[in-house]
Amino acid sequence: MTEHWIAIECNPNGQWGWLPNAPAITEAFADILSTEGGSRS
């Protein structure tokens, strides 16, 4: 049996602004959080 580790990070301040794709990441999070039920179509 192979174990799989998953890390979930709480980032309340949104400190990903240093990443080159920060605007795209922000938009993706907003899209996911703003869809009803959290599902993407």
Residue, then its C-alpha position, 0 to 999 in steps of 0.5 A: m500500500t502506497e501512502h500519499w501525503i497532501a499538504i493544505e496551507c492556510n494563507p489568509n494574507g494571500q502572499w503569492g504576489w511574488l509569483p510570476n502568475a500571481p494575477a492568474i492565481t488570484e483570478a482562479f481562486a476568485d472564480i472557484l470561490s464565487t461559483e455556486g457550490g464551489s464547482r467549476s463547469 
